[in-house]
Amino acid sequence: MTYYNTKIVSTDFEKTLERVAEELQKEGFGILTEIDVKATLKKKLDIDFRKYKIFGACNPNFAHQALQLEENIGVMLPCNVIVHELEGKVHVSMIDPLAAMFSVGNPMLNKVAEAVSDKLDKVLKQL
């Protein structure tokens, strides 16, 4: 079982960031955090790195459901989505909620994970 789903897109890096945010919003996700890995590595370690951003996306309804089923599930939240450039191509990758929730060992989370997975799959398909 892979821990992520991914797609190579035809849009440039900046446009892809915009599109990912828009499509996540359409599916009820907000972006809680945004980490610019390239800028952080440059600032902290003086390392030049490729374009790489991490969005911490959250759908409040699903987060609430998961928190009711498993009190420590917050360590697995939010859903991480990355946009990065590799060899001239822009990649969008998202955590696979089914794989993440499987590791928790609470079968009641499967229904929530399936719903989140369906929404994230829709986002990838729209890019």
CNS distance restraints for C-alpha pairs under 8 A (distance, minus, plus):
assign (resid   1 and name CA) (resid  99 and name CA) 6.78 0.50 0.50
assign (resid   2 and name CA) (resid  96 and name CA) 7.54 0.50 0.50
assign (resid   2 and name CA) (resid  99 and name CA) 7.04 0.50 0.50
assign (resid   3 and name CA) (resid  95 and name CA) 6.02 0.50 0.50
assign (resid   3 and name CA) (resid  96 and name CA) 5.22 0.50 0.50
assign (resid   3 and name CA) (resid  97 and name CA) 7.96 0.50 0.50
assign (resid   3 and name CA) (resid  99 and name CA) 5.51 0.50 0.50
assign (resid   3 and name CA) (resid 100 and name CA) 6.91 0.50 0.50
assign (resid   4 and name CA) (resid  93 and name CA) 6.45 0.50 0.50
assign (resid   4 and name CA) (resid  94 and name CA) 5.36 0.50 0.50
assign (resid   4 and name CA) (resid  95 and name CA) 4.32 0.50 0.50
assign (resid   4 and name CA) (resid  96 and name CA) 4.54 0.50 0.50
assign (resid   5 and name CA) (resid  93 and name CA) 5.54 0.50 0.50
assign (resid   5 and name CA) (resid  94 and name CA) 5.35 0.50 0.50
assign (resid   5 and name CA) (resid  95 and name CA) 6.43 0.50 0.50
assign (resid   5 and name CA) (resid  96 and name CA) 6.12 0.50 0.50
assign (resid   6 and name CA) (resid  91 and name CA) 6.92 0.50 0.50
assign (resid   6 and name CA) (resid  92 and name CA) 5.52 0.50 0.50
assign (resid   6 and name CA) (resid  93 and name CA) 4.09 0.50 0.50
assign (resid   6 and name CA) (resid  94 and name CA) 6.35 0.50 0.50
assign (resid   6 and name CA) (resid 124 and name CA) 7.51 0.50 0.50
assign (resid   7 and name CA) (resid  91 and name CA) 5.76 0.50 0.50
assign (resid   7 and name CA) (resid  92 and name CA) 5.38 0.50 0.50
assign (resid   7 and name CA) (resid  93 and name CA) 6.48 0.50 0.50
assign (resid   7 and name CA) (resid 124 and name CA) 6.77 0.50 0.50
assign (resid   8 and name CA) (resid  89 and name CA) 6.82 0.50 0.50
assign (resid   8 and name CA) (resid  90 and name CA) 5.74 0.50 0.50
assign (resid   8 and name CA) (resid  91 and name CA) 4.46 0.50 0.50
assign (resid   8 and name CA) (resid  92 and name CA) 6.34 0.50 0.50
assign (resid   9 and name CA) (resid  16 and name CA) 7.78 0.50 0.50
assign (resid   9 and name CA) (resid  89 and name CA) 7.44 0.50 0.50
assign (resid   9 and name CA) (resid  90 and name CA) 5.77 0.50 0.50
assign (resid   9 and name CA) (resid  91 and name CA) 6.23 0.50 0.50
assign (resid   9 and name CA) (resid  92 and name CA) 7.36 0.50 0.50
assign (resid   9 and name CA) (resid 127 and name CA) 6.68 0.50 0.50
assign (resid  10 and name CA) (resid  89 and name CA) 7.73 0.50 0.50
assign (resid  10 and name CA) (resid  90 and name CA) 7.21 0.50 0.50
assign (resid  11 and name CA) (resid  15 and name CA) 6.11 0.50 0.50
assign (resid  11 and name CA) (resid  16 and name CA) 5.79 0.50 0.50
assign (resid  11 and name CA) (resid  90 and name CA) 7.32 0.50 0.50
assign (resid  12 and name CA) (resid  16 and name CA) 5.98 0.50 0.50
assign (resid  12 and name CA) (resid  90 and name CA) 6.68 0.50 0.50
assign (resid  13 and name CA) (resid  17 and name CA) 6.35 0.50 0.50
assign (resid  13 and name CA) (resid  51 and name CA) 7.79 0.50 0.50
assign (resid  13 and name CA) (resid  83 and name CA) 7.50 0.50 0.50
assign (resid  13 and name CA) (resid  84 and name CA) 7.33 0.50 0.50
assign (resid  13 and name CA) (resid  85 and name CA) 6.99 0.50 0.50
assign (resid  13 and name CA) (resid  90 and name CA) 6.06 0.50 0.50
assign (resid  14 and name CA) (resid  18 and name CA) 6.56 0.50 0.50
assign (resid  15 and name CA) (resid  19 and name CA) 6.17 0.50 0.50
assign (resid  16 and name CA) (resid  20 and name CA) 5.96 0.50 0.50
assign (resid  16 and name CA) (resid  83 and name CA) 7.53 0.50 0.50
assign (resid  16 and name CA) (resid  90 and name CA) 7.84 0.50 0.50
assign (resid  16 and name CA) (resid 127 and name CA) 7.80 0.50 0.50
assign (resid  17 and name CA) (resid  21 and name CA) 6.29 0.50 0.50
assign (resid  17 and name CA) (resid  83 and name CA) 6.86 0.50 0.50
assign (resid  18 and name CA) (resid  22 and name CA) 6.20 0.50 0.50
assign (resid  19 and name CA) (resid  23 and name CA) 6.03 0.50 0.50
assign (resid  19 and name CA) (resid 127 and name CA) 6.86 0.50 0.50
assign (resid  20 and name CA) (resid  24 and name CA) 6.01 0.50 0.50
assign (resid  20 and name CA) (resid 123 and name CA) 7.25 0.50 0.50
assign (resid  20 and name CA) (resid 127 and name CA) 7.19 0.50 0.50
assign (resid  21 and name CA) (resid  25 and name CA) 6.18 0.50 0.50
assign (resid  21 and name CA) (resid  30 and name CA) 7.92 0.50 0.50
assign (resid  21 and name CA) (resid  31 and name CA) 7.28 0.50 0.50
assign (resid  22 and name CA) (resid  26 and name CA) 6.35 0.50 0.50
assign (resid  23 and name CA) (resid  27 and name CA) 6.55 0.50 0.50
assign (resid  23 and name CA) (resid 123 and name CA) 5.37 0.50 0.50
assign (resid  23 and name CA) (resid 126 and name CA) 7.14 0.50 0.50
assign (resid  23 and name CA) (resid 127 and name CA) 7.86 0.50 0.50
assign (resid  24 and name CA) (resid  28 and name CA) 6.49 0.50 0.50
assign (resid  24 and name CA) (resid  29 and name CA) 5.08 0.50 0.50
assign (resid  24 and name CA) (resid  30 and name CA) 6.88 0.50 0.50
assign (resid  24 and name CA) (resid  57 and name CA) 7.72 0.50 0.50
assign (resid  24 and name CA) (resid 120 and name CA) 7.55 0.50 0.50
assign (resid  24 and name CA) (resid 123 and name CA) 6.15 0.50 0.50
assign (resid  25 and name CA) (resid  29 and name CA) 4.89 0.50 0.50
assign (resid  25 and name CA) (resid  30 and name CA) 5.87 0.50 0.50
assign (resid  27 and name CA) (resid 119 and name CA) 6.00 0.50 0.50
assign (resid  27 and name CA) (resid 120 and name CA) 7.81 0.50 0.50
assign (resid  27 and name CA) (resid 122 and name CA) 7.99 0.50 0.50
assign (resid  27 and name CA) (resid 123 and name CA) 7.41 0.50 0.50
assign (resid  28 and name CA) (resid  59 and name CA) 5.56 0.50 0.50
assign (resid  28 and name CA) (resid  60 and name CA) 7.97 0.50 0.50
assign (resid  29 and name CA) (resid  57 and name CA) 5.87 0.50 0.50
assign (resid  29 and name CA) (resid  58 and name CA) 5.01 0.50 0.50
assign (resid  29 and name CA) (resid  59 and name CA) 4.29 0.50 0.50
assign (resid  29 and name CA) (resid  60 and name CA) 7.43 0.50 0.50
assign (resid  30 and name CA) (resid  57 and name CA) 5.51 0.50 0.50
assign (resid  30 and name CA) (resid  58 and name CA) 5.40 0.50 0.50
assign (resid  30 and name CA) (resid  59 and name CA) 6.41 0.50 0.50
assign (resid  31 and name CA) (resid  55 and name CA) 6.20 0.50 0.50
assign (resid  31 and name CA) (resid  56 and name CA) 5.63 0.50 0.50
assign (resid  31 and name CA) (resid  57 and name CA) 4.44 0.50 0.50
assign (resid  31 and name CA) (resid  58 and name CA) 6.42 0.50 0.50
assign (resid  32 and name CA) (resid  55 and name CA) 7.43 0.50 0.50
assign (resid  32 and name CA) (resid  56 and name CA) 5.46 0.50 0.50
assign (resid  32 and name CA) (resid  57 and name CA) 5.87 0.50 0.50
assign (resid  32 and name CA) (resid  58 and name CA) 6.81 0.50 0.50
assign (resid  32 and name CA) (resid  78 and name CA) 7.93 0.50 0.50
assign (resid  33 and name CA) (resid  54 and name CA) 7.85 0.50 0.50
assign (resid  33 and name CA) (resid  55 and name CA) 5.66 0.50 0.50
assign (resid  33 and name CA) (resid  56 and name CA) 4.77 0.50 0.50
assign (resid  33 and name CA) (resid  57 and name CA) 7.27 0.50 0.50
assign (resid  34 and name CA) (resid  53 and name CA) 6.89 0.50 0.50
assign (resid  34 and name CA) (resid  54 and name CA) 5.63 0.50 0.50
assign (resid  34 and name CA) (resid  55 and name CA) 4.64 0.50 0.50
assign (resid  34 and name CA) (resid  56 and name CA) 6.34 0.50 0.50
assign (resid  35 and name CA) (resid  40 and name CA) 7.88 0.50 0.50
assign (resid  35 and name CA) (resid  53 and name CA) 5.54 0.50 0.50
assign (resid  35 and name CA) (resid  54 and name CA) 5.02 0.50 0.50
assign (resid  35 and name CA) (resid  55 and name CA) 6.56 0.50 0.50
assign (resid  36 and name CA) (resid  40 and name CA) 6.14 0.50 0.50
assign (resid  36 and name CA) (resid  52 and name CA) 6.31 0.50 0.50
assign (resid  36 and name CA) (resid  53 and name CA) 4.66 0.50 0.50
assign (resid  36 and name CA) (resid  54 and name CA) 6.64 0.50 0.50
assign (resid  37 and name CA) (resid  41 and name CA) 5.99 0.50 0.50
assign (resid  37 and name CA) (resid  49 and name CA) 7.83 0.50 0.50
assign (resid  37 and name CA) (resid  51 and name CA) 7.50 0.50 0.50
assign (resid  37 and name CA) (resid  52 and name CA) 5.45 0.50 0.50
assign (resid  37 and name CA) (resid  53 and name CA) 5.72 0.50 0.50
assign (resid  37 and name CA) (resid  54 and name CA) 7.36 0.50 0.50
assign (resid  38 and name CA) (resid  42 and name CA) 6.23 0.50 0.50
assign (resid  38 and name CA) (resid  48 and name CA) 6.93 0.50 0.50
assign (resid  38 and name CA) (resid  49 and name CA) 5.11 0.50 0.50
assign (resid  38 and name CA) (resid  50 and name CA) 6.07 0.50 0.50
assign (resid  38 and name CA) (resid  51 and name CA) 5.70 0.50 0.50
assign (resid  38 and name CA) (resid  52 and name CA) 5.88 0.50 0.50
assign (resid  38 and name CA) (resid  53 and name CA) 7.61 0.50 0.50
assign (resid  39 and name CA) (resid  43 and name CA) 6.07 0.50 0.50
assign (resid  40 and name CA) (resid  44 and name CA) 5.88 0.50 0.50
assign (resid  40 and name CA) (resid  45 and name CA) 7.94 0.50 0.50
assign (resid  41 and name CA) (resid  45 and name CA) 5.28 0.50 0.50
assign (resid  41 and name CA) (resid  46 and name CA) 6.28 0.50 0.50
assign (resid  41 and name CA) (resid  47 and name CA) 5.49 0.50 0.50
assign (resid  41 and name CA) (resid  48 and name CA) 7.09 0.50 0.50
assign (resid  41 and name CA) (resid  49 and name CA) 7.05 0.50 0.50
assign (resid  42 and name CA) (resid  46 and name CA) 4.20 0.50 0.50
assign (resid  42 and name CA) (resid  47 and name CA) 4.71 0.50 0.50
assign (resid  42 and name CA) (resid  48 and name CA) 5.75 0.50 0.50
assign (resid  42 and name CA) (resid  49 and name CA) 7.42 0.50 0.50
assign (resid  43 and name CA) (resid  47 and name CA) 7.88 0.50 0.50
assign (resid  50 and name CA) (resid  84 and name CA) 7.42 0.50 0.50
assign (resid  50 and name CA) (resid  85 and name CA) 6.38 0.50 0.50
assign (resid  50 and name CA) (resid  86 and name CA) 7.30 0.50 0.50
assign (resid  51 and name CA) (resid  84 and name CA) 5.41 0.50 0.50
assign (resid  51 and name CA) (resid  85 and name CA) 5.44 0.50 0.50
assign (resid  52 and name CA) (resid  82 and name CA) 7.05 0.50 0.50
assign (resid  52 and name CA) (resid  83 and name CA) 5.80 0.50 0.50
assign (resid  52 and name CA) (resid  84 and name CA) 4.14 0.50 0.50
assign (resid  52 and name CA) (resid  85 and name CA) 6.55 0.50 0.50
assign (resid  53 and name CA) (resid  82 and name CA) 5.62 0.50 0.50
assign (resid  53 and name CA) (resid  83 and name CA) 5.35 0.50 0.50
assign (resid  53 and name CA) (resid  84 and name CA) 6.28 0.50 0.50
assign (resid  54 and name CA) (resid  80 and name CA) 6.58 0.50 0.50
assign (resid  54 and name CA) (resid  81 and name CA) 5.73 0.50 0.50
assign (resid  54 and name CA) (resid  82 and name CA) 4.48 0.50 0.50
assign (resid  54 and name CA) (resid  83 and name CA) 6.60 0.50 0.50
assign (resid  55 and name CA) (resid  80 and name CA) 5.72 0.50 0.50
assign (resid  55 and name CA) (resid  81 and name CA) 5.08 0.50 0.50
assign (resid  55 and name CA) (resid  82 and name CA) 6.17 0.50 0.50
assign (resid  56 and name CA) (resid  78 and name CA) 5.33 0.50 0.50
assign (resid  56 and name CA) (resid  79 and name CA) 5.67 0.50 0.50
assign (resid  56 and name CA) (resid  80 and name CA) 4.77 0.50 0.50
assign (resid  56 and name CA) (resid  81 and name CA) 6.47 0.50 0.50
assign (resid  57 and name CA) (resid  78 and name CA) 5.48 0.50 0.50
assign (resid  57 and name CA) (resid  79 and name CA) 5.09 0.50 0.50
assign (resid  57 and name CA) (resid  80 and name CA) 6.10 0.50 0.50
assign (resid  57 and name CA) (resid  81 and name CA) 7.02 0.50 0.50
assign (resid  58 and name CA) (resid  63 and name CA) 7.00 0.50 0.50
assign (resid  58 and name CA) (resid  77 and name CA) 7.50 0.50 0.50
assign (resid  58 and name CA) (resid  78 and name CA) 5.25 0.50 0.50
assign (resid  58 and name CA) (resid  79 and name CA) 6.14 0.50 0.50
assign (resid  59 and name CA) (resid  63 and name CA) 6.10 0.50 0.50
assign (resid  60 and name CA) (resid  64 and name CA) 5.99 0.50 0.50
assign (resid  61 and name CA) (resid  65 and name CA) 6.34 0.50 0.50
assign (resid  62 and name CA) (resid  66 and name CA) 6.13 0.50 0.50
assign (resid  62 and name CA) (resid 112 and name CA) 6.42 0.50 0.50
assign (resid  62 and name CA) (resid 116 and name CA) 7.15 0.50 0.50
assign (resid  63 and name CA) (resid  67 and name CA) 6.09 0.50 0.50
assign (resid  63 and name CA) (resid  77 and name CA) 7.67 0.50 0.50
assign (resid  64 and name CA) (resid  68 and name CA) 6.28 0.50 0.50
assign (resid  65 and name CA) (resid  69 and name CA) 6.55 0.50 0.50
assign (resid  65 and name CA) (resid 112 and name CA) 7.17 0.50 0.50
assign (resid  66 and name CA) (resid  70 and name CA) 6.11 0.50 0.50
assign (resid  66 and name CA) (resid  73 and name CA) 6.79 0.50 0.50
assign (resid  66 and name CA) (resid 109 and name CA) 6.46 0.50 0.50
assign (resid  66 and name CA) (resid 112 and name CA) 6.73 0.50 0.50
assign (resid  67 and name CA) (resid  71 and name CA) 5.34 0.50 0.50
assign (resid  67 and name CA) (resid  72 and name CA) 7.29 0.50 0.50
assign (resid  67 and name CA) (resid  73 and name CA) 6.02 0.50 0.50
assign (resid  67 and name CA) (resid  74 and name CA) 7.05 0.50 0.50
assign (resid  69 and name CA) (resid 108 and name CA) 6.94 0.50 0.50
assign (resid  69 and name CA) (resid 109 and name CA) 6.77 0.50 0.50
assign (resid  70 and name CA) (resid 106 and name CA) 7.68 0.50 0.50
assign (resid  70 and name CA) (resid 109 and name CA) 7.95 0.50 0.50
assign (resid  73 and name CA) (resid  77 and name CA) 6.90 0.50 0.50
assign (resid  74 and name CA) (resid  78 and name CA) 7.63 0.50 0.50
assign (resid  76 and name CA) (resid 100 and name CA) 7.44 0.50 0.50
assign (resid  79 and name CA) (resid  94 and name CA) 7.52 0.50 0.50
assign (resid  79 and name CA) (resid  95 and name CA) 6.31 0.50 0.50
assign (resid  79 and name CA) (resid  97 and name CA) 7.70 0.50 0.50
assign (resid  80 and name CA) (resid  94 and name CA) 6.02 0.50 0.50
assign (resid  80 and name CA) (resid  95 and name CA) 5.83 0.50 0.50
assign (resid  81 and name CA) (resid  92 and name CA) 7.19 0.50 0.50
assign (resid  81 and name CA) (resid  93 and name CA) 5.75 0.50 0.50
assign (resid  81 and name CA) (resid  94 and name CA) 4.41 0.50 0.50
assign (resid  81 and name CA) (resid  95 and name CA) 6.59 0.50 0.50
assign (resid  82 and name CA) (resid  91 and name CA) 7.88 0.50 0.50
assign (resid  82 and name CA) (resid  92 and name CA) 5.67 0.50 0.50
assign (resid  82 and name CA) (resid  93 and name CA) 5.22 0.50 0.50
assign (resid  82 and name CA) (resid  94 and name CA) 6.37 0.50 0.50
assign (resid  83 and name CA) (resid  90 and name CA) 6.96 0.50 0.50
assign (resid  83 and name CA) (resid  91 and name CA) 5.68 0.50 0.50
assign (resid  83 and name CA) (resid  92 and name CA) 4.63 0.50 0.50
assign (resid  83 and name CA) (resid  93 and name CA) 6.62 0.50 0.50
assign (resid  84 and name CA) (resid  90 and name CA) 5.71 0.50 0.50
assign (resid  84 and name CA) (resid  91 and name CA) 5.38 0.50 0.50
assign (resid  84 and name CA) (resid  92 and name CA) 6.70 0.50 0.50
assign (resid  85 and name CA) (resid  89 and name CA) 5.46 0.50 0.50
assign (resid  85 and name CA) (resid  90 and name CA) 4.48 0.50 0.50
assign (resid  85 and name CA) (resid  91 and name CA) 6.12 0.50 0.50
assign (resid  86 and name CA) (resid  90 and name CA) 6.46 0.50 0.50
assign (resid  86 and name CA) (resid  91 and name CA) 7.32 0.50 0.50
assign (resid  92 and name CA) (resid 124 and name CA) 7.67 0.50 0.50
assign (resid  94 and name CA) (resid 120 and name CA) 7.44 0.50 0.50
assign (resid  95 and name CA) (resid 100 and name CA) 7.62 0.50 0.50
assign (resid  96 and name CA) (resid 100 and name CA) 6.40 0.50 0.50
assign (resid  96 and name CA) (resid 117 and name CA) 6.47 0.50 0.50
assign (resid  97 and name CA) (resid 101 and name CA) 5.93 0.50 0.50
assign (resid  97 and name CA) (resid 113 and name CA) 5.18 0.50 0.50
assign (resid  97 and name CA) (resid 114 and name CA) 7.29 0.50 0.50
assign (resid  97 and name CA) (resid 116 and name CA) 6.68 0.50 0.50
assign (resid  97 and name CA) (resid 117 and name CA) 5.67 0.50 0.50
assign (resid  98 and name CA) (resid 102 and name CA) 5.98 0.50 0.50
assign (resid  98 and name CA) (resid 110 and name CA) 6.83 0.50 0.50
assign (resid  98 and name CA) (resid 113 and name CA) 5.22 0.50 0.50
assign (resid  98 and name CA) (resid 114 and name CA) 6.31 0.50 0.50
assign (resid  98 and name CA) (resid 117 and name CA) 6.81 0.50 0.50
assign (resid  99 and name CA) (resid 103 and name CA) 6.72 0.50 0.50
assign (resid 100 and name CA) (resid 104 and name CA) 7.21 0.50 0.50
assign (resid 101 and name CA) (resid 105 and name CA) 7.12 0.50 0.50
assign (resid 101 and name CA) (resid 106 and name CA) 7.53 0.50 0.50
assign (resid 101 and name CA) (resid 109 and name CA) 6.54 0.50 0.50
assign (resid 101 and name CA) (resid 110 and name CA) 6.87 0.50 0.50
assign (resid 101 and name CA) (resid 113 and name CA) 6.54 0.50 0.50
assign (resid 102 and name CA) (resid 106 and name CA) 7.36 0.50 0.50
assign (resid 102 and name CA) (resid 107 and name CA) 7.68 0.50 0.50
assign (resid 102 and name CA) (resid 110 and name CA) 7.53 0.50 0.50
assign (resid 106 and name CA) (resid 110 and name CA) 7.68 0.50 0.50
assign (resid 108 and name CA) (resid 112 and name CA) 7.96 0.50 0.50
assign (resid 109 and name CA) (resid 113 and name CA) 6.09 0.50 0.50
assign (resid 110 and name CA) (resid 114 and name CA) 5.99 0.50 0.50
assign (resid 111 and name CA) (resid 115 and name CA) 6.36 0.50 0.50
assign (resid 112 and name CA) (resid 116 and name CA) 6.23 0.50 0.50
assign (resid 113 and name CA) (resid 117 and name CA) 5.92 0.50 0.50
assign (resid 114 and name CA) (resid 118 and name CA) 6.13 0.50 0.50
assign (resid 115 and name CA) (resid 119 and name CA) 6.44 0.50 0.50
assign (resid 116 and name CA) (resid 120 and name CA) 6.21 0.50 0.50
assign (resid 117 and name CA) (resid 121 and name CA) 6.01 0.50 0.50
assign (resid 118 and name CA) (resid 122 and name CA) 6.32 0.50 0.50
assign (resid 119 and name CA) (resid 123 and name CA) 6.47 0.50 0.50
assign (resid 120 and name CA) (resid 124 and name CA) 6.43 0.50 0.50
assign (resid 121 and name CA) (resid 125 and name CA) 6.23 0.50 0.50
assign (resid 122 and name CA) (resid 126 and name CA) 6.25 0.50 0.50
assign (resid 123 and name CA) (resid 127 and name CA) 6.67 0.50 0.50
